Amino acid sequence: MCISAQGGFVIIDVSGYSSHQLSDSYQDFGLLCARRKVRRALLRTGDEDAYAHYALRDVLRTIALIVGIPLRFRLAVVASSDSIMQVYANMQQELRALGCDARVFRVERQAAHWIGAAKQPARPVAAEAAA
């Protein structure tokens, strides 16, 4: 599973995932948001298809508008390429309108600092909580 918890925030690591795997991972993250109070999340990307990342926007929009659960968390995206950075820059305004304070970074250390990450070892999030 690509979702873990560290220092009071959630890490979603989708680096190298196929479009299908991205969609599944973002659905798992969406369920985690709906079932638990996610306040801070860090998203690691890789060399995957940049446009497949719009699946995250679609999942978060569904949670906020259809399910009616407000998004009140910070999302730090570590973009590994210019194309992924552009996709998230395009989504930023819409995610903020849904209550998700999203920012895009090129360096993970800066992203972790922005979300207030404490240095603690990562631990997997229970599968039943994310499924």
C-alpha positions in Angstrom: 0.0 0.0 0.0 1.3 3.5 -0.8 -0.3 5.2 2.2 1.5 5.6 5.5 1.4 7.9 8.5 4.4 9.8 9.8 4.7 12.6 12.4 1.0 13.3 12.5 0.5 13.5 8.7 -0.4 11.0 5.9 2.1 10.2 3.1 0.8 9.1 -0.2 3.6 7.7 -2.4 2.5 7.1 -5.9 5.9 7.3 -7.6 6.0 5.1 -10.7 2.4 4.0 -10.5 0.3 3.3 -13.6 -2.8 5.4 -14.3 -5.0 2.6 -12.8 -2.8 2.3 -9.7 -3.0 6.1 -9.2 -6.8 6.0 -9.4 -7.0 3.1 -6.9 -4.5 4.9 -4.5 -6.4 8.1 -4.7 -9.7 6.3 -4.0 -8.0 4.7 -0.9 -6.8 8.1 0.2 -10.3 9.5 -0.3 -11.8 6.8 1.9 -9.2 7.6 4.5 -10.3 11.3 4.4 -13.9 10.3 4.7 -13.4 7.9 7.6 -10.7 9.8 9.6 -9.8 13.3 10.2 -6.9 13.9 7.8 -5.4 17.3 8.6 -2.0 17.1 6.7 -0.9 15.0 3.8 2.2 14.8 1.7 1.9 13.4 -1.9 5.1 12.0 -3.5 5.0 11.7 -7.3 7.3 10.0 -9.8 7.4 9.6 -13.6 3.8 8.5 -14.0 1.3 10.1 -16.5 0.8 13.7 -15.3 -2.9 13.8 -16.4 -3.7 10.7 -14.4 -3.3 12.8 -11.3 -6.6 14.5 -12.0 -8.1 11.4 -10.4 -7.2 13.0 -7.0 -9.2 16.1 -7.8 -12.1 14.0 -8.8 -12.0 11.9 -5.6 -11.7 14.9 -3.4 -14.5 16.7 -5.2 -16.8 13.7 -4.8 -16.0 13.6 -1.0 -16.7 17.3 -0.6 -19.6 17.9 -2.9 -21.5 14.6 -3.1 -20.7 12.9 0.2 -20.8 16.3 2.0 -17.6 15.9 4.0 -15.7 19.2 4.1 -12.1 19.1 3.2 -10.1 20.8 5.9 -6.5 19.7 5.4 -3.2 20.8 3.9 -1.9 18.8 0.9 1.8 19.2 0.0 2.5 17.8 -3.4 6.1 16.9 -4.3 6.1 17.2 -8.1 8.8 15.1 -9.8 8.4 16.7 -13.2 7.3 20.0 -14.8 4.2 18.3 -16.3 3.0 17.0 -12.9 3.8 20.4 -11.3 1.6 22.0 -14.0 -1.3 19.6 -13.4 -1.3 20.4 -9.7 -0.9 24.1 -10.2 -4.0 23.9 -12.4 -5.9 22.0 -9.7 -4.7 24.2 -6.8 -7.5 26.8 -7.0 -10.3 24.2 -7.3 -8.9 22.2 -4.3 -8.7 25.3 -2.2 -12.3 26.1 -3.1 -13.2 22.7 -1.7 -11.3 23.4 1.6 -8.0 21.7 0.8 -5.0 24.0 1.1 -2.9 22.5 -1.6 0.6 23.6 -2.5 3.1 22.2 -5.0 6.8 21.8 -4.2 9.8 20.3 -6.0 11.7 19.4 -2.8 10.2 17.1 -0.3 11.9 18.7 2.7 10.2 22.0 1.8 6.8 20.3 1.5 7.3 18.5 4.8 8.2 21.7 6.5 5.2 23.5 5.1 2.8 20.9 6.5 4.6 20.9 9.8 6.1 17.5 9.6 7.9 16.1 12.7 10.7 13.7 12.1 9.2 10.3 13.0 9.5 7.0 11.2 6.8 6.2 8.7 4.3 3.5 9.6 1.7 1.9 7.3 -1.9 3.0 7.7 -4.1 0.0 8.5 -5.5 -1.5 5.4 -9.0 -1.7 6.9 -8.9 2.0 7.6 -8.0 2.9 4.0 -10.1 0.3 2.3 
